[in-house]
Amino acid sequence: MNAARPRRGLRRAVPVAVAATLVVLAASLTACGADAGADPDDVETVIVTETAAAEPTDDMGGTPSMPTSAPTSEGPMAPYTGAVTPEELVEDLNGAVEITERFWEDHWTEFFTGTYTPPTVIGLYDGTDAASAPTCFDEPLPADNAFYCPDGDYVAWDQTLIARGFEVGDSWPYLVVAHEWGHAIQARLAMSLQADALELQADCLAGATLYGSAADGNLTFEDGDEKEIVNALNQLSDETAWTMSGDHGDSFQRIEAFNTGRSGGVVECLPRSKTKG
């Protein structure tokens, strides 16, 4: 592995034997969900019957007052060495955005009513420079984090956070992008379709997105990628279990949520009482 340019891992649009990859992940994850994904022939039985109002709402029924972030500062985050530059991240970040946006464009109508529109992608920003950082509800986004902001309906990720994770493995930006996009999906749904544990639901939707993209033939997993995802979820977890909205959940919960989306797809990420069938 070249420290300045880590091993290439997750890639776009490269046909692979996806079934074999899924078996490998099932064995490598420390928490297990359903044994199989949703049968395409059964999708119509679980189409969600309602979509969001025009104004995104939080789980308490009001307009969100803060952006929704992916990471937490409580986990044992790896130190940033500065070996990876923002320019080196662009290709993988663009790939992560491309496959995530395509997944939801291709599959939205299988699960939800209404028309899908993607969030705006601001992408990399420098959180150490408040003057240039994007703002959410008039506050600049901080360093070392990633966000979906309902004020402006955009996703963005701090360059230090992405570079630090990328030094460990290039699955990191795919996970962060898919997680934040999951929050954008939540904002497009009625409150009744949002889980109380919003962050864990976003992890679940990230698993559904990445492995759904692999099943579509738009994403390839290489050796070590599954371990990188598990390590990333470990590093981005809280020290304690989920207890209230805004918590990310502990390591076990985050891995379990991701694996539920991986194995069960989008449907398993939704409150069961809010779907038909």
C-alpha contacts under 8 A as a table, 3 or more apart, distances in Angstrom:
res1	aa1	res2	aa2	distance
1	M	5	R	7.61
1	M	6	P	5.76
1	M	7	R	5.72
2	N	5	R	5.14
2	N	6	P	5.40
2	N	7	R	7.08
3	A	6	P	5.82
3	A	83	A	6.75
3	A	167	E	7.06
4	A	83	A	5.19
4	A	84	V	5.59
4	A	167	E	7.89
5	R	84	V	6.88
5	R	88	E	7.46
5	R	167	E	7.85
6	P	166	F	7.27
6	P	167	E	6.22
6	P	168	V	7.57
6	P	169	G	6.51
6	P	170	D	7.00
7	R	169	G	7.15
7	R	170	D	7.22
8	R	11	R	7.72
8	R	170	D	6.51
9	G	169	G	7.72
9	G	170	D	5.95
9	G	171	S	6.63
9	G	220	T	7.84
9	G	221	F	6.46
9	G	222	E	5.29
9	G	223	D	7.50
9	G	224	G	7.80
9	G	225	D	6.25
10	L	170	D	6.87
10	L	171	S	5.97
10	L	174	Y	7.80
10	L	219	L	6.64
10	L	220	T	5.46
10	L	221	F	5.06
10	L	222	E	6.35
10	L	225	D	6.89
11	R	14	V	6.95
11	R	92	D	7.85
11	R	95	G	7.26
11	R	219	L	5.39
11	R	220	T	5.10
11	R	221	F	7.04
12	R	95	G	6.36
12	R	99	I	7.05
12	R	218	N	5.23
12	R	219	L	4.40
12	R	220	T	6.28
13	A	217	G	5.99
13	A	218	N	3.93
13	A	219	L	5.42
13	A	220	T	7.25
14	V	217	G	6.64
14	V	218	N	6.44
14	V	219	L	6.42
14	V	220	T	6.03
15	P	217	G	5.38
15	P	218	N	7.37
15	P	219	L	7.86
15	P	220	T	7.18
16	V	217	G	7.00
16	V	220	T	6.45
17	A	20	A	5.81
17	A	21	T	6.88
18	V	21	T	5.10
18	V	22	L	6.36
18	V	214	A	6.30
18	V	215	A	6.01
18	V	217	G	7.66
18	V	220	T	7.75
19	A	22	L	5.23
19	A	23	V	6.52
19	A	215	A	7.91
20	A	23	V	5.20
20	A	24	V	6.50
21	T	24	V	5.14
21	T	25	L	6.43
21	T	221	F	6.87
22	L	25	L	5.15
22	L	26	A	6.18
22	L	211	Y	7.97
23	V	26	A	5.13
23	V	27	A	6.54
24	V	27	A	5.38
24	V	28	S	6.30
25	L	28	S	4.91
25	L	29	L	6.00
25	L	226	E	5.87
26	A	29	L	5.84
26	A	32	C	7.12
27	A	30	T	7.95
28	S	226	E	6.97
28	S	227	K	6.97
29	L	32	C	6.91
29	L	226	E	7.61
29	L	227	K	7.80
29	L	230	V	6.74
29	L	255	I	7.18
29	L	259	N	7.28
30	T	252	F	7.53
30	T	255	I	7.06
30	T	256	E	7.60
31	A	252	F	6.89
31	A	255	I	6.18
31	A	256	E	4.79
31	A	259	N	6.85
32	C	256	E	6.19
32	C	259	N	6.07
32	C	260	T	7.01
33	G	256	E	6.80
33	G	257	A	7.99
33	G	259	N	5.71
33	G	260	T	4.46
33	G	261	G	7.95
33	G	263	S	6.20
33	G	264	G	7.19
34	A	37	G	7.37
34	A	260	T	6.39
34	A	263	S	5.60
34	A	264	G	5.64
35	D	263	S	6.32
35	D	264	G	7.53
36	A	263	S	5.46
36	A	264	G	6.00
37	G	262	R	7.75
37	G	263	S	5.09
37	G	264	G	4.19
37	G	265	G	5.70
38	A	42	D	7.08
38	A	43	V	6.96
38	A	264	G	5.90
38	A	265	G	6.28
38	A	267	V	7.53
39	D	42	D	5.30
39	D	43	V	6.61
40	P	43	V	5.29
41	D	44	E	7.32
42	D	45	T	5.65
42	D	46	V	7.49
43	V	46	V	5.66
43	V	47	I	6.70
43	V	110	E	6.37
43	V	111	F	7.22
44	E	47	I	5.50
44	E	110	E	6.95
44	E	111	F	7.75
45	T	276	K	5.93
45	T	277	G	5.28
46	V	111	F	6.80
46	V	267	V	7.12
46	V	275	T	5.36
46	V	276	K	4.82
46	V	277	G	5.59
47	I	110	E	6.48
47	I	111	F	4.45
47	I	112	F	5.66
47	I	113	T	7.54
47	I	275	T	6.47
47	I	276	K	6.58
48	V	51	T	7.73
48	V	111	F	5.72
48	V	112	F	4.93
48	V	113	T	6.68
48	V	274	K	7.01
48	V	275	T	5.21
48	V	276	K	6.91
49	T	112	F	7.01
49	T	113	T	6.67
49	T	274	K	7.81
49	T	275	T	6.95
49	T	276	K	7.66
50	E	112	F	7.32
50	E	113	T	6.54
50	E	189	L	7.46
50	E	190	A	6.43
51	T	112	F	6.97
51	T	113	T	6.30
51	T	114	G	6.61
51	T	188	R	6.70
51	T	189	L	4.69
51	T	190	A	4.94
52	A	55	E	7.71
52	A	56	P	7.08
52	A	187	A	7.23
52	A	188	R	5.09
52	A	189	L	4.07
52	A	190	A	3.88
52	A	191	M	7.19
53	A	56	P	6.72
53	A	188	R	7.71
53	A	189	L	7.65
53	A	190	A	6.56
55	E	63	T	7.54
56	P	63	T	6.58
56	P	64	P	7.55
56	P	150	P	6.75
56	P	187	A	5.05
56	P	188	R	6.66
57	T	60	M	7.80
57	T	61	G	5.71
57	T	62	G	5.44
57	T	63	T	4.88
57	T	64	P	6.05
57	T	187	A	6.66
57	T	191	M	6.93
58	D	61	G	5.47
58	D	62	G	5.70
58	D	63	T	6.12
58	D	64	P	5.40
58	D	187	A	7.83
58	D	191	M	7.21
59	D	62	G	7.61
59	D	191	M	6.22
59	D	194	Q	7.08
59	D	195	A	7.98
59	D	196	D	6.68
59	D	245	S	7.67
61	G	191	M	7.25
64	P	67	P	7.47
64	P	150	P	7.03
65	S	137	F	6.91
66	M	136	C	7.24
66	M	137	F	7.06
66	M	149	C	7.43
67	P	136	C	6.48
67	P	147	F	6.09
67	P	148	Y	5.82
67	P	149	C	4.43
67	P	150	P	6.56
67	P	151	D	7.85
68	T	147	F	5.41
68	T	148	Y	5.20
68	T	149	C	6.25
68	T	180	E	7.87
68	T	183	H	7.06
69	S	72	T	7.91
69	S	145	N	6.69
69	S	146	A	5.36
69	S	147	F	4.29
69	S	148	Y	6.39
69	S	180	E	7.25
70	A	145	N	6.82
70	A	146	A	5.50
70	A	147	F	6.27
70	A	176	V	6.75
70	A	179	H	6.65
70	A	180	E	6.35
70	A	199	E	7.40
70	A	236	L	7.88
70	A	248	H	7.92
71	P	145	N	5.88
71	P	146	A	6.76
71	P	236	L	5.03
71	P	237	S	7.27
71	P	248	H	7.82
72	T	75	G	6.60
72	T	145	N	7.66
72	T	236	L	5.66
72	T	237	S	6.47
72	T	238	D	6.54
72	T	248	H	7.29
73	S	77	M	7.61
73	S	236	L	7.47
73	S	238	D	7.87
74	E	236	L	7.60
74	E	237	S	6.99
74	E	238	D	5.39
74	E	239	E	6.22
75	G	234	N	7.13
75	G	235	Q	4.88
75	G	236	L	5.36
75	G	237	S	5.30
75	G	238	D	5.73
75	G	239	E	6.49
76	P	234	N	7.92
76	P	235	Q	5.26
76	P	236	L	7.70
77	M	235	Q	5.23
77	M	236	L	7.11
78	A	164	R	6.93
78	A	165	G	7.47
78	A	235	Q	7.64
79	P	164	R	6.79
80	Y	160	T	7.30
80	Y	163	A	7.41
80	Y	164	R	4.73
81	T	84	V	7.90
81	T	164	R	7.25
82	G	85	T	7.03
82	G	163	A	7.64
82	G	164	R	7.69
83	A	167	E	7.53
84	V	88	E	6.44
84	V	89	L	7.64
84	V	163	A	5.76
84	V	164	R	7.77
84	V	166	F	7.60
84	V	167	E	6.76
85	T	88	E	5.38
85	T	89	L	6.91
85	T	163	A	6.99
86	P	89	L	5.21
86	P	90	V	6.68
86	P	124	L	7.94
86	P	159	Q	6.37
86	P	163	A	7.04
87	E	90	V	5.49
88	E	91	E	6.97
89	L	92	D	5.74
89	L	93	L	6.04
89	L	162	I	7.74
89	L	163	A	7.03
89	L	166	F	7.74
90	V	93	L	5.13
90	V	94	N	5.87
91	E	94	N	5.19
91	E	95	G	6.12
92	D	95	G	4.89
92	D	96	A	6.06
92	D	170	D	7.39
92	D	173	P	7.03
92	D	174	Y	7.60
93	L	96	A	4.99
93	L	97	V	6.18
93	L	173	P	6.02
93	L	174	Y	7.02
93	L	177	V	7.75
94	N	97	V	5.15
94	N	98	E	6.01
95	G	98	E	5.01
95	G	99	I	6.18
96	A	99	I	5.49
96	A	100	T	6.05
96	A	173	P	6.89
96	A	174	Y	4.89
96	A	177	V	6.36
96	A	178	A	7.43
97	V	100	T	5.21
97	V	101	E	5.94
97	V	174	Y	7.89
97	V	177	V	6.56
97	V	178	A	7.86
98	E	101	E	5.36
98	E	102	R	6.07
99	I	102	R	5.06
99	I	103	F	6.03
99	I	213	S	6.60
99	I	218	N	6.63
99	I	219	L	7.21
100	T	103	F	5.17
100	T	104	W	6.54
100	T	177	V	7.66
100	T	178	A	6.16
100	T	181	W	7.53
100	T	209	T	6.37
100	T	210	L	7.37
100	T	213	S	7.59
101	E	104	W	5.48
101	E	105	E	6.17
101	E	118	P	6.75
102	R	105	E	5.05
102	R	106	D	5.95
103	F	106	D	5.24
103	F	107	H	6.02
103	F	209	T	6.43
103	F	212	G	7.24
103	F	213	S	6.06
104	W	107	H	5.16
104	W	108	W	5.24
104	W	116	Y	7.82
104	W	209	T	7.79
105	E	108	W	5.86
105	E	116	Y	6.76
105	E	117	T	7.92
105	E	118	P	7.94
106	D	109	T	7.75
107	H	110	E	5.35
107	H	111	F	7.20
108	W	111	F	5.73
108	W	112	F	5.86
108	W	113	T	7.97
108	W	116	Y	6.53
109	T	112	F	5.19
109	T	113	T	6.11
109	T	114	G	7.65
109	T	115	T	7.87
111	F	266	V	7.65
111	F	267	V	7.26
118	P	184	A	7.98
119	P	153	D	5.45
119	P	154	Y	5.11
119	P	155	V	6.78
119	P	181	W	7.76
119	P	184	A	6.53
120	T	152	G	7.89
120	T	153	D	6.22
120	T	154	Y	4.41
120	T	155	V	6.41
121	V	154	Y	5.62
121	V	155	V	5.21
121	V	156	A	6.50
122	I	125	Y	7.83
122	I	154	Y	6.53
122	I	155	V	5.98
122	I	156	A	5.18
123	G	155	V	6.59
123	G	156	A	4.44
123	G	157	W	5.75
124	L	156	A	6.05
124	L	157	W	5.14
124	L	158	D	5.53
124	L	159	Q	5.37
125	Y	132	S	7.75
125	Y	133	A	5.88
125	Y	134	P	7.32
125	Y	156	A	7.03
125	Y	157	W	6.26
125	Y	158	D	4.98
125	Y	159	Q	5.77
126	D	129	D	5.72
126	D	130	A	7.90
126	D	132	S	7.14
126	D	133	A	5.95
126	D	143	A	6.80
126	D	158	D	5.69
126	D	159	Q	5.88
126	D	160	T	7.53
127	G	130	A	6.23
127	G	133	A	5.72
127	G	140	P	7.97
127	G	141	L	6.26
127	G	142	P	4.84
127	G	143	A	3.68
127	G	144	D	6.94
127	G	158	D	5.78
127	G	159	Q	7.65
128	T	133	A	7.99
128	T	142	P	7.14
128	T	143	A	5.57
129	D	132	S	5.66
129	D	133	A	6.12
130	A	133	A	5.07
130	A	140	P	5.77
130	A	141	L	7.47
130	A	142	P	7.56
131	A	140	P	7.72
133	A	140	P	5.57
133	A	141	L	5.94
133	A	142	P	7.77
134	P	140	P	5.56
134	P	141	L	5.88
135	T	138	D	5.32
135	T	139	E	4.92
135	T	140	P	4.08
135	T	141	L	5.73
136	C	139	E	5.21
136	C	140	P	6.30
136	C	141	L	6.75
136	C	149	C	6.05
136	C	150	P	7.92
136	C	151	D	5.89
136	C	152	G	7.63
137	F	151	D	6.08
142	P	145	N	6.74
142	P	158	D	7.81
143	A	158	D	5.79
143	A	160	T	7.27
143	A	161	L	7.63
144	D	158	D	5.62
144	D	159	Q	7.56
144	D	160	T	5.80
144	D	161	L	4.59
145	N	157	W	6.22
145	N	158	D	5.61
145	N	161	L	5.95
146	A	155	V	7.75
146	A	156	A	5.82
146	A	157	W	4.00
146	A	158	D	5.90
146	A	161	L	7.68
146	A	176	V	7.33
146	A	180	E	7.33
147	F	155	V	5.65
147	F	156	A	5.40
147	F	157	W	6.17
147	F	180	E	6.16
148	Y	153	D	7.15
148	Y	154	Y	5.74
148	Y	155	V	4.43
148	Y	156	A	6.62
148	Y	180	E	5.50
148	Y	181	W	7.20
148	Y	183	H	6.21
148	Y	184	A	6.35
149	C	152	G	6.46
149	C	153	D	5.56
149	C	154	Y	5.41
149	C	155	V	6.33
150	P	153	D	4.50
150	P	154	Y	6.82
150	P	184	A	7.72
150	P	187	A	7.29
151	D	154	Y	7.68
153	D	184	A	7.28
154	Y	184	A	7.82
155	V	180	E	6.51
155	V	181	W	7.12
155	V	184	A	7.86
157	W	161	L	7.38
157	W	162	I	7.12
158	D	161	L	5.50
158	D	162	I	6.51
159	Q	162	I	5.21
159	Q	163	A	5.93
160	T	163	A	5.08
160	T	164	R	5.89
161	L	164	R	5.30
161	L	165	G	6.34
162	I	165	G	5.29
162	I	166	F	5.92
162	I	172	W	7.20
162	I	173	P	6.09
163	A	166	F	4.88
163	A	167	E	6.25
164	R	167	E	5.41
164	R	168	V	7.15
165	G	168	V	5.31
165	G	169	G	6.46
165	G	170	D	7.54
165	G	172	W	5.58
165	G	173	P	7.48
165	G	232	A	7.52
166	F	169	G	4.89
166	F	170	D	4.95
166	F	171	S	7.46
166	F	172	W	5.88
166	F	173	P	6.94
167	E	170	D	7.46
168	V	172	W	7.95
168	V	228	E	7.56
169	G	172	W	6.13
169	G	225	D	7.62
169	G	228	E	6.01
170	D	173	P	6.42
170	D	174	Y	7.60
170	D	225	D	7.90
170	D	228	E	7.97
171	S	174	Y	5.38
171	S	175	L	6.37
171	S	225	D	5.97
171	S	228	E	6.17
171	S	229	I	6.22
172	W	175	L	5.26
172	W	176	V	6.29
172	W	228	E	7.20
172	W	229	I	6.73
172	W	232	A	6.46
173	P	176	V	5.08
173	P	177	V	6.00
174	Y	177	V	5.31
174	Y	178	A	6.05
174	Y	210	L	7.78
175	L	178	A	5.24
175	L	179	H	6.01
175	L	206	A	6.60
175	L	210	L	7.92
175	L	229	I	7.10
176	V	179	H	5.15
176	V	180	E	6.21
177	V	180	E	5.29
177	V	181	W	6.07
178	A	181	W	5.06
178	A	182	G	6.15
178	A	205	L	7.47
178	A	206	A	4.64
178	A	207	G	7.93
178	A	209	T	6.62
178	A	210	L	7.22
179	H	182	G	4.96
179	H	183	H	6.80
179	H	202	A	5.24
179	H	203	D	5.60
179	H	205	L	6.94
179	H	206	A	4.89
180	E	183	H	5.19
180	E	184	A	6.65
180	E	202	A	7.16
181	W	184	A	4.90
181	W	185	I	6.28
181	W	202	A	7.89
181	W	206	A	7.78
182	G	185	I	4.99
182	G	186	Q	6.30
182	G	201	Q	7.71
182	G	202	A	4.64
182	G	203	D	7.45
182	G	205	L	5.49
182	G	206	A	6.25
183	H	186	Q	4.93
183	H	187	A	6.33
183	H	198	L	7.74
183	H	199	E	7.92
183	H	202	A	5.82
184	A	187	A	5.12
184	A	188	R	6.65
185	I	188	R	5.18
185	I	189	L	6.72
186	Q	189	L	5.26
186	Q	190	A	7.99
186	Q	193	L	7.85
186	Q	194	Q	6.13
186	Q	202	A	7.94
187	A	190	A	7.82
189	L	192	S	7.95
189	L	193	L	6.14
189	L	194	Q	7.00
190	A	193	L	5.54
190	A	194	Q	7.01
191	M	194	Q	5.21
192	S	195	A	7.74
192	S	271	P	7.92
192	S	274	K	6.85
193	L	270	L	6.14
193	L	271	P	6.11
193	L	274	K	6.27
194	Q	198	L	6.85
194	Q	201	Q	7.80
194	Q	270	L	7.01
194	Q	271	P	7.22
195	A	198	L	5.57
195	A	201	Q	6.25
195	A	270	L	6.89
195	A	271	P	6.26
196	D	244	M	7.81
196	D	245	S	6.26
197	A	200	L	5.47
197	A	201	Q	6.23
197	A	242	W	7.38
197	A	244	M	7.13
197	A	245	S	5.68
197	A	246	G	7.38
197	A	247	D	7.36
197	A	248	H	7.79
198	L	201	Q	5.06
198	L	202	A	6.20
198	L	245	S	6.57
198	L	246	G	6.93
199	E	202	A	5.01
199	E	203	D	6.35
199	E	246	G	6.76
199	E	247	D	6.79
199	E	248	H	5.11
199	E	249	G	7.63
200	L	203	D	4.92
200	L	204	C	6.24
200	L	248	H	6.28
200	L	249	G	6.87
200	L	253	Q	7.38
200	L	254	R	6.04
200	L	257	A	5.76
200	L	258	F	7.76
201	Q	204	C	4.93
201	Q	205	L	6.18
201	Q	257	A	6.87
201	Q	269	C	5.96
201	Q	270	L	7.75
202	A	205	L	5.00
202	A	206	A	6.08
203	D	206	A	4.97
203	D	207	G	6.36
203	D	254	R	6.54
203	D	257	A	5.81
203	D	258	F	4.90
203	D	261	G	7.73
204	C	207	G	5.17
204	C	208	A	6.33
204	C	257	A	4.76
204	C	258	F	4.28
204	C	259	N	6.90
204	C	260	T	5.98
204	C	261	G	4.35
204	C	262	R	7.36
204	C	266	V	7.72
204	C	269	C	5.64
205	L	208	A	4.95
205	L	209	T	6.01
205	L	258	F	7.30
205	L	261	G	5.73
205	L	265	G	7.69
205	L	266	V	6.11
205	L	269	C	6.31
206	A	209	T	5.00
206	A	210	L	6.16
206	A	258	F	6.61
206	A	261	G	7.04
207	G	210	L	5.40
207	G	211	Y	6.05
207	G	212	G	7.94
207	G	257	A	8.00
207	G	258	F	4.73
207	G	259	N	6.27
207	G	260	T	7.33
207	G	261	G	4.56
207	G	262	R	4.44
207	G	265	G	7.62
208	A	211	Y	5.55
208	A	212	G	5.47
208	A	258	F	7.71
208	A	260	T	7.96
208	A	261	G	4.22
208	A	262	R	4.82
208	A	263	S	7.55
208	A	264	G	7.38
208	A	265	G	4.59
208	A	266	V	5.53
209	T	212	G	5.05
209	T	213	S	5.94
209	T	261	G	7.85
209	T	262	R	7.88
209	T	265	G	7.87
209	T	266	V	7.89
210	L	213	S	5.13
210	L	214	A	6.34
210	L	219	L	7.47
210	L	262	R	7.58
211	Y	214	A	4.83
211	Y	215	A	6.13
211	Y	262	R	5.60
212	G	215	A	5.00
212	G	216	D	6.21
212	G	262	R	7.56
212	G	265	G	7.12
213	S	216	D	4.97
213	S	217	G	6.35
213	S	218	N	5.27
213	S	219	L	5.53
214	A	217	G	5.05
214	A	218	N	5.61
214	A	219	L	4.47
214	A	220	T	5.92
214	A	221	F	7.58
215	A	218	N	7.56
215	A	219	L	7.92
216	D	219	L	7.67
217	G	220	T	7.39
221	F	225	D	6.11
221	F	226	E	7.75
222	E	225	D	5.76
223	D	226	E	7.63
224	G	227	K	5.31
224	G	228	E	6.26
225	D	228	E	4.99
225	D	229	I	6.33
226	E	229	I	5.15
226	E	230	V	6.40
227	K	230	V	5.11
227	K	231	N	6.10
228	E	231	N	5.02
228	E	232	A	6.03
229	I	232	A	5.04
229	I	233	L	6.21
230	V	233	L	5.20
230	V	234	N	6.19
230	V	255	I	6.57
231	N	234	N	4.99
231	N	235	Q	6.21
232	A	235	Q	5.08
232	A	236	L	6.08
233	L	236	L	5.09
233	L	237	S	5.99
233	L	251	S	6.41
233	L	254	R	6.24
233	L	255	I	6.30
234	N	237	S	5.39
234	N	250	D	7.93
234	N	251	S	4.90
234	N	252	F	7.98
234	N	254	R	7.81
234	N	255	I	7.75
235	Q	251	S	7.88
236	L	251	S	7.89
237	S	248	H	6.27
237	S	249	G	6.07
237	S	250	D	5.04
237	S	251	S	5.07
237	S	254	R	6.86
238	D	241	A	7.03
238	D	247	D	7.46
238	D	248	H	6.07
238	D	249	G	5.46
238	D	250	D	4.70
238	D	251	S	6.92
239	E	249	G	7.84
239	E	250	D	5.62
239	E	251	S	7.68
240	T	249	G	6.62
240	T	250	D	5.26
241	A	249	G	4.81
241	A	250	D	4.67
241	A	253	Q	7.24
242	W	247	D	5.49
242	W	248	H	6.42
242	W	249	G	4.24
242	W	250	D	6.71
242	W	253	Q	7.88
243	T	247	D	6.80
243	T	249	G	7.92
244	M	247	D	5.86
248	H	254	R	7.37
249	G	252	F	7.93
249	G	253	Q	5.65
249	G	254	R	6.02
250	D	253	Q	5.36
250	D	254	R	6.24
251	S	254	R	5.29
251	S	255	I	6.20
252	F	255	I	5.34
252	F	256	E	5.98
253	Q	256	E	5.00
253	Q	257	A	5.99
254	R	257	A	5.13
254	R	258	F	6.17
255	I	258	F	5.15
255	I	259	N	6.05
256	E	259	N	5.10
256	E	260	T	6.16
257	A	260	T	5.10
257	A	261	G	6.63
258	F	261	G	5.35
258	F	262	R	6.23
259	N	262	R	4.75
259	N	263	S	6.04
260	T	263	S	5.43
260	T	264	G	5.60
260	T	265	G	7.28
260	T	268	E	6.59
260	T	269	C	7.20
261	G	264	G	5.22
261	G	265	G	4.65
261	G	266	V	6.10
261	G	268	E	6.33
261	G	269	C	6.14
262	R	265	G	5.85
264	G	267	V	6.85
264	G	268	E	5.33
265	G	268	E	5.84
265	G	269	C	7.20
266	V	269	C	5.32
266	V	270	L	7.04
267	V	270	L	5.57
268	E	271	P	7.77
268	E	272	R	7.59
270	L	274	K	7.43
270	L	275	T	7.71
271	P	274	K	5.58
271	P	275	T	7.28
272	R	275	T	5.65
273	S	276	K	7.86
